[in-house]
Amino acid sequence: MHIYDTLIIGSGYSSLGYALKNENSIICEENQICDTHFYLPLKTFSYKEYTPKTEYAKKLLGIFNSLSVINGDMLNTNALECGICKFITETKVKILLKCRVIKAEKENGIFKATIQTNQGLSFIYAKKVLNTLSSDTDPFFTTLFITDNIEKDKAALLNEFKDGNICPAFYRNRYALQINAKGFDENTVKTFIYEKWKKLKLNAKILYMAPVFYYNNATDGLSDRNYQNPIEAFEAGYFYKEG
């Protein structure tokens, strides 16, 4: 029976940083790809300059630069997934995708985590568990769209989505609409948005709908949502010390 030093629930830049610093760690991610879009609260595509301190972070930044992820104060979120997949492959971080942690109970000083994958239920044993997820704050849903008349479409959308927010995206004439999705599952939210879009008869075209992301206050210290730069979030995880 292998006992990991740390089981990390939820992938992200801070999770990757922690896992690389603490080699006997494993990440369990419920989705089929790492949660590394780096969507920030109402700042979906913003980027704040940050100078990496570690060789791992420099490597990650180098991969991003090779894929033209960063342009001034904006992030090309379409390329983030490609970059982080390349980084994970090259650094050999231990990650289980499409893996859901059902529960984690402590037995004789060791956590026994029950996980669900495509192969069924199994167990992971670890000395400690770090949960980067939070469901006690309001979730927001991001819709990426393109329009040549943002002022007109923005007014119509914000009149329909009262609690929404619209900000520029990476490419010209592309924007992100974010709405509160508390209490709704992903399919319900998508249907709701499509119906509103059809009702408004907008020329704006929906390009992509992102999953629901929870705004995490990082009570455990491992949260990308506290930072305005994915490299900074990565190093925050790398240098993280549990309290």
N, C-alpha and C positions, 0 to 999 in steps of 0.2 A: 504493500500500500504506500503510494507516494503522498507525502504531506507537503503541500506548498506553504511557503512563508505567508503569502497573501493571496486571497481570492478577491478580485476587483469586479464589482458588478457594474456594467456599463462601460463602453469604450468611448474614448475621447482623447484629446491631446494630453491632458493632465494624467489620464490613466496610462497612456503609453509612456510618458516620462517616468512615472512611478515604476512601471513594470520593468523598464530598462535599467533603472538604478537598483532595483531590488529583483535580481535575476530569477529567483525562485518564486515568481508570481505568475498568475494566470488571469486573463480577462474573459469574462462571460458577457457576450453581447447578444441581446434578443433579436436584433435585426440581422438581415443577410449581408450588411455592410457596416463598417464602423461608423459611429455617430460623429462624423468629423466635418460636417458642412460648416461648422463654427457659426451657427446662427446665434446672434446676440439679441438681447431684449431691445426691440425696435431699432436695431442698428445692424440689420442683417448682413450687409456687405461692407461694413466699415472696417478700416484697418489702421492701426496705430503703430508707428515705427518702434521697433524694438531690436536691440542688439543681442544676439545669442551669446551665452557664456560657455556652454558646453560643446564638445565635439558632435554629440548626437544632434543638438539643436542646429548647429551649423550645417550638418548634413541634411537635415530636414529642410532648412531654408534654401540650401543649394538645389534640392529637388524641386521645390516650389518655383524657384527662379528659372529653372530649366523648362518648366511648363507654363511660364508666364502667368503664374497665379496672382501675383501682386502688381498693381498698377497705381502708383501714387498712394492715395488713401482708400483704395478699393480692393476687394478680393474677388477673384473669379471663382465663385463657389463650384462651378462645373468641373474645375480642374483639381479641386481639393481632394476629392476621392481618389483620383488617379495618383496624385502625389503621395497620399498617405498609404495607399496600397503598395506602392513601390518601396516606401520607407519601411513598412512592416516586413515586407519580403526580404529586404536586405539586412535588417537588424534582427530578424527571426524572433519577434515578440510572440509569446504564447497567447493566442486568442482563439476562443471557441465562438464561432458565429452561429446565429439561429439557435442560441442556447439560453434557456430561461431558468433562472434560479428560483425554484419553488419555495424553498425555505432553507435556513441555515441554523442548525442547533449545535450548541457546545456540549461535547461529551469528553470528560476527562481532560479538559484543557484544550481540546482540539475541535474546530468547527467541522461538522459534517453537513455539507450542502447538498441538497437534493436538486438535481438539474434535469431539465427536459430538453431533448434534442430530437432530431428526426429518427434517431435510433431507439427512442424511448427514454425511460427514466434511468438515471445512474447517479453516482455520488462523486463529489470532490472533497478532499480533506485539506484544511488549511489552518495555520496557527491564528490568523486573523482575517477578517472580512472588511473590505472597504466598499461601501455602497455610494456610488456617485449619482444615483437617481433620486429624484424628489417628486412626489405627487401631491404635496400640500400647498403648492402655489399654482396660480392660474396658467394653463397652457395656452399657447398661441399657435395658429396655423398660418403658414406662409404660402402665398400664391404668387408665382412669378408671371408677369404678363408684359406684353409689348404694346405700345401705342404711339401714335404720332401727335396726339392731342391730349397730353397729360393733364392740363389744367381742367379741361371739360370733363374728362373721364374721372379724374381724381375727385372732383366735386360730387359727381353722381355716385361714385363708389362709397365715399365717406358719408354721404347722406343715407345710403342704404345700410352700410355697415357702421353703425353709430360708434362703436368702440374700436374701430379699425385705425390702422396707421399705414401710410404709404411712404416709401423711401426709394431713392434711385438704386438701381442695380449696377452690375459691372459694365454691361454693354450699353451702347447708345439706344435710347428710347425704350429701355427695359426698366421695369419697376417691380417692387415687391409690396404686396398687400398683406398685412398681418391682422388677423382678427382673433378675439378671445374665443377659445373653443372649450371652455370649462363644461364638463358634464356630458360631452358628446364624443362618440368614437370617430375614427378617421373617415369611414365611409359616409357617415351622417353629415359630417362637415363638408366633404367634397360635394355631395348632392345639394346641400344647402347653397354652397357657393355657385355651382352651375345654374341652379334655378334663378338665383338673383341676377347672375350675369345675363341669362337669357331674357329676363324680365326687363332689364335696363337697355337691351339691344345696343350694347357697346361695340364699337369697332375694335376695341382693345381685345387682344387674343391671349388666352391663357396658355402659357408655355409649360408650366410645371407646378405641381402642388407638392409641397414638402410635408412630411409627417408632422404630427403634433410634437412640439418640444416644450418641456417644462422649464420655467425659469427657476433655476436652483440657486438658493442663497448660500450654498457651499458650507453647510453646517459641518460637513466632514472634511472640508479643506480641499477635496478633489473635485473641482468644477470648472469647466471651460467658461461658464457664464460670467465669471468674475473678471475676465480679461478682454482686452480689445485687440489681441493679437494671438493667433494660434501658437506661435513659437513661444511667447511668454507663458501661455497656458501649459504648454509642454514642459517648460523648465520649472514651473510652479509645482507640477507633479513630481519632477525629477528631484527637487530639493525638499519635497514635502516631508515633514516629521509629524507622526501621529502624536496627539496630545494624550 
